[in-house]
Amino acid sequence: MASDARKRAFFDLSGRTALVTGASSGIGAHCARALAQAGARVALAARRLDQLDRLRDEIAAQGGEAIAIRMDVTDEASTTAAYDAAEQAFGAIDTVIANAGMSVPGSALGLAMDGFDQMVAVNLRGVFLTVREGARRMVAAGSAERGGGRIVIVSSITAQQISPGMAVYSATKAAVTQMGRVLAKDWAGKGINVNILAPGYIATDLTDGYFDTPGGLRLRARFARDRIMDLDALDPMLLYLSGAASAQTTGGVFAIDDGQSL
């Protein structure tokens, strides 16, 4: 009983207010659910408002608090407006999960420049706009005096390992990983912790069935364990980095990949 109580307290996010980008599906939606279940109020941000509305209602039905906000992470005005809406509903944002990302499949030899520009715009520019605006709000709310600011950038193990066919995507993830480490140093004195969560390959709606295809089976053959992670594998580290328990943790890069990158 005591052990369970300590575990719940360690991951308790009651009183915290989080904004999650890319929350309409996949990792972002799961992160939003996990944060809400841990007690945080959650601003669900993405372009697909209909899917956000469904997630908001799901969270509310389970006793959580959430608001759905349309946000285009590549657009500065949209990003500012999303934070305004979140603060109007919940007050100051103290936790930001910069998760929005996208990939254009195929060889670099055939990649259209529109695809290149889209990946850079969402995966790099979008993360920068998201975390910068979040940090500005945290500083304005007194994070330098009180501490408690938390920013988690969702990167990927492809930022470090060689992943054929993913040159541009991997480059954007390497870029935000390094950007996050530099911002951690820049903002340490402002009471804001910046950490990077680097997931491995995870079973989501977008990857449904892929890991049983010939290409997916070849990929799995490289793994130390012949299995694909479920989304909830990210929960312990996500909740740790989002809450009070990580007060002395900043600038870290945390690979959660079940040994896939070994």
C-alpha positions as CSV (number, residue, x, y, z in Angstrom):
1,M,0.0,0.0,0.0
2,A,2.7,2.5,1.0
3,S,4.6,1.7,-2.2
4,D,1.5,2.3,-4.4
5,A,0.9,5.6,-2.6
6,R,4.5,6.7,-3.2
7,K,4.2,5.7,-6.9
8,R,1.0,7.7,-7.3
9,A,2.6,10.8,-5.6
10,F,5.7,10.5,-7.8
11,F,3.5,10.8,-11.0
12,D,0.9,13.1,-9.6
13,L,0.3,16.1,-11.9
14,S,-2.6,17.6,-10.0
15,G,-2.5,21.4,-10.3
16,R,-0.4,21.4,-13.4
17,T,-1.7,22.8,-16.8
18,A,-0.2,21.2,-20.0
19,L,-0.4,22.0,-23.6
20,V,0.1,19.1,-26.0
21,T,0.7,19.6,-29.7
22,G,-0.2,17.0,-32.3
23,A,-2.8,15.8,-29.8
24,S,-5.4,14.6,-32.4
25,S,-3.9,11.1,-32.8
26,G,-1.0,8.7,-32.1
27,I,1.6,9.7,-29.5
28,G,0.1,13.1,-28.9
29,A,-3.3,11.8,-28.1
30,H,-1.9,9.2,-25.8
31,C,0.3,11.7,-24.0
32,A,-2.8,13.9,-23.4
33,R,-4.7,11.0,-22.0
34,A,-1.8,10.1,-19.7
35,L,-1.4,13.7,-18.4
36,A,-5.1,14.0,-17.7
37,Q,-5.2,10.7,-15.9
38,A,-2.4,11.9,-13.7
39,G,-4.4,15.0,-12.8
40,A,-3.2,17.7,-15.2
41,R,-5.5,20.0,-17.0
42,V,-4.7,19.6,-20.7
43,A,-5.0,21.9,-23.7
44,L,-5.3,19.6,-26.8
45,A,-3.7,21.4,-29.7
46,A,-3.7,20.3,-33.4
47,R,-5.2,21.2,-36.7
48,R,-8.0,18.5,-36.7
49,L,-10.5,20.0,-34.4
50,D,-13.1,17.3,-34.8
51,Q,-10.7,14.7,-33.5
52,L,-9.6,16.9,-30.6
53,D,-13.3,17.4,-29.7
54,R,-13.7,13.6,-29.4
55,L,-10.6,13.3,-27.3
56,R,-11.7,16.1,-25.0
57,D,-15.1,14.4,-24.5
58,E,-13.3,11.1,-23.8
59,I,-11.1,12.7,-21.1
60,A,-14.1,14.5,-19.6
61,A,-16.0,11.2,-19.4
62,Q,-13.1,9.8,-17.4
63,G,-13.2,12.7,-14.9
64,G,-10.4,14.8,-16.5
65,E,-10.2,18.3,-17.7
66,A,-9.4,19.2,-21.3
67,I,-10.0,21.9,-23.9
68,A,-9.7,21.4,-27.7
69,I,-7.8,24.2,-29.6
70,R,-7.1,24.4,-33.3
71,M,-3.3,25.1,-33.7
72,D,-1.0,25.1,-36.7
73,V,2.5,24.7,-35.2
74,T,4.1,26.2,-38.3
75,D,2.2,29.5,-38.0
76,E,3.4,31.9,-35.3
77,A,0.0,33.7,-35.0
78,S,-1.8,30.4,-34.7
79,T,0.6,29.3,-32.0
80,T,0.1,32.5,-30.0
81,A,-3.7,32.3,-30.3
82,A,-3.6,28.7,-29.1
83,Y,-1.7,29.7,-26.0
84,D,-4.1,32.6,-25.4
85,A,-7.1,30.2,-25.6
86,A,-5.5,27.7,-23.3
87,E,-4.7,30.4,-20.7
88,Q,-8.2,31.8,-20.9
89,A,-9.6,28.4,-20.1
90,F,-7.1,27.1,-17.5
91,G,-4.7,29.9,-16.5
92,A,-0.9,29.8,-16.9
93,I,0.6,26.9,-18.8
94,D,3.5,25.3,-16.9
95,T,4.0,22.2,-19.0
96,V,4.5,21.9,-22.7
97,I,4.7,18.7,-24.7
98,A,6.0,19.6,-28.2
99,N,4.9,16.5,-30.0
100,A,3.6,17.6,-33.4
101,G,5.6,16.0,-36.2
102,M,5.3,14.4,-39.7
103,S,7.2,12.3,-42.2
104,V,7.1,12.0,-45.9
105,P,7.9,8.4,-46.9
106,G,10.3,7.5,-49.7
107,S,13.8,7.8,-50.9
108,A,15.6,11.1,-50.7
109,L,16.3,10.7,-54.5
110,G,12.6,11.1,-55.2
111,L,11.6,13.4,-52.4
112,A,9.8,16.5,-53.7
113,M,11.0,19.8,-52.1
114,D,7.5,20.4,-50.9
115,G,7.9,17.3,-48.7
116,F,11.2,18.5,-47.5
117,D,9.8,21.9,-46.6
118,Q,6.8,20.3,-44.8
119,M,9.0,18.2,-42.6
120,V,11.3,21.1,-41.7
121,A,8.3,23.4,-41.1
122,V,6.4,21.0,-38.8
123,N,9.3,19.1,-37.1
124,L,11.7,21.9,-36.6
125,R,10.0,25.3,-37.0
126,G,6.9,24.0,-35.3
127,V,8.8,22.8,-32.3
128,F,10.7,26.0,-32.0
129,L,7.5,28.2,-32.1
130,T,5.8,25.9,-29.6
131,V,8.5,25.8,-27.0
132,R,9.5,29.5,-27.4
133,E,5.9,30.7,-26.8
134,G,5.5,28.3,-23.9
135,A,8.7,29.6,-22.3
136,R,7.7,33.2,-22.8
137,R,4.4,32.4,-21.0
138,M,6.2,30.6,-18.2
139,V,8.6,33.4,-17.6
140,A,5.7,36.0,-17.6
141,A,4.0,33.8,-14.9
142,G,7.0,33.9,-12.7
143,S,8.9,30.6,-13.4
144,A,12.2,32.2,-12.6
145,E,11.1,32.8,-9.0
146,R,9.0,29.7,-8.5
147,G,10.6,27.2,-10.9
148,G,8.3,24.4,-12.1
149,G,8.4,25.1,-15.8
150,R,8.5,21.8,-17.8
151,I,9.0,21.5,-21.6
152,V,9.3,18.0,-23.2
153,I,10.3,17.8,-26.9
154,V,9.3,14.6,-28.6
155,S,12.1,13.5,-30.8
156,S,12.9,10.0,-32.1
157,I,15.7,7.4,-31.9
158,T,16.2,8.1,-35.6
159,A,18.0,11.3,-34.5
160,Q,20.9,9.1,-33.4
161,Q,20.7,5.9,-35.4
162,I,20.9,5.3,-39.1
163,S,17.4,4.7,-40.5
164,P,17.4,4.1,-44.2
165,G,14.9,6.1,-46.2
166,M,14.5,8.7,-43.4
167,A,17.3,11.2,-44.1
168,V,15.3,14.4,-43.8
169,Y,13.0,13.2,-41.0
170,S,16.0,12.0,-39.0
171,A,17.8,15.3,-39.6
172,T,14.8,17.3,-38.2
173,K,14.7,15.1,-35.1
174,A,18.5,15.4,-34.6
175,A,18.0,19.2,-34.9
176,V,15.3,19.5,-32.3
177,T,17.2,17.2,-30.0
178,Q,20.2,19.5,-30.1
179,M,18.0,22.6,-29.9
180,G,16.3,21.3,-26.8
181,R,19.7,20.7,-25.1
182,V,20.8,24.3,-25.9
183,L,17.5,25.7,-24.7
184,A,17.8,23.7,-21.5
185,K,21.1,25.6,-20.8
186,D,19.6,29.0,-21.9
187,W,16.5,28.7,-19.8
188,A,17.9,26.9,-16.7
189,G,18.0,30.2,-14.8
190,K,14.4,31.0,-15.8
191,G,13.0,28.0,-13.8
192,I,12.3,26.0,-17.0
193,N,13.4,22.4,-17.5
194,V,13.8,21.3,-21.1
195,N,14.1,17.6,-21.8
196,I,13.9,15.4,-24.9
197,L,11.9,12.2,-25.1
198,A,13.1,9.9,-28.0
199,P,10.6,7.1,-28.6
200,G,11.5,4.1,-30.7
201,Y,9.1,2.3,-33.0
202,I,5.6,2.1,-31.5
203,A,2.4,0.5,-32.6
204,T,-0.1,3.3,-33.4
205,D,-3.0,3.7,-35.8
206,L,-0.5,5.1,-38.4
207,T,1.7,2.0,-38.2
208,D,-1.1,-0.5,-38.1
209,G,-0.1,-3.6,-39.9
210,Y,3.3,-2.3,-41.1
211,F,5.4,-4.3,-38.8
212,D,4.0,-7.5,-40.3
213,T,4.9,-6.6,-43.8
214,P,8.2,-7.7,-45.4
215,G,9.8,-4.3,-44.7
216,G,8.5,-4.2,-41.2
217,L,9.8,-7.7,-40.5
218,R,13.2,-6.8,-41.8
219,L,13.2,-3.8,-39.4
220,R,12.1,-6.0,-36.5
221,A,14.9,-8.4,-37.2
222,R,17.4,-5.7,-36.3
223,F,15.9,-5.2,-32.8
224,A,17.4,-6.8,-29.7
225,R,13.8,-7.9,-28.9
226,D,11.5,-9.1,-31.6
227,R,8.5,-7.0,-30.5
228,I,7.0,-3.5,-31.0
229,M,6.3,-1.2,-28.1
230,D,2.9,-0.1,-27.1
231,L,2.2,3.6,-26.5
232,D,2.0,3.3,-22.7
233,A,5.7,2.4,-22.6
234,L,6.3,6.2,-22.7
235,D,4.1,7.0,-19.7
236,P,6.6,6.7,-16.8
237,M,9.2,9.0,-18.4
238,L,6.6,11.4,-19.8
239,L,5.0,11.9,-16.4
240,Y,8.3,12.1,-14.6
241,L,9.6,14.9,-17.0
242,S,6.3,16.7,-16.8
243,G,6.1,17.0,-13.0
244,A,7.7,18.1,-9.8
245,A,9.8,14.9,-9.5
246,S,12.1,16.0,-12.3
247,A,13.1,19.3,-10.6
248,Q,16.8,18.5,-11.1
249,T,16.5,17.0,-14.6
250,T,17.1,19.3,-17.6
251,G,18.9,18.9,-20.9
252,G,18.4,15.1,-20.9
253,V,17.8,12.9,-23.9
254,F,15.8,9.9,-22.9
255,A,15.4,7.0,-25.4
256,I,12.5,4.8,-24.7
257,D,12.9,2.1,-27.4
258,D,12.9,-1.4,-25.7
259,G,16.5,-1.8,-26.9
260,Q,15.7,-1.2,-30.6
261,S,18.7,1.1,-31.1
262,L,21.2,-1.3,-29.5
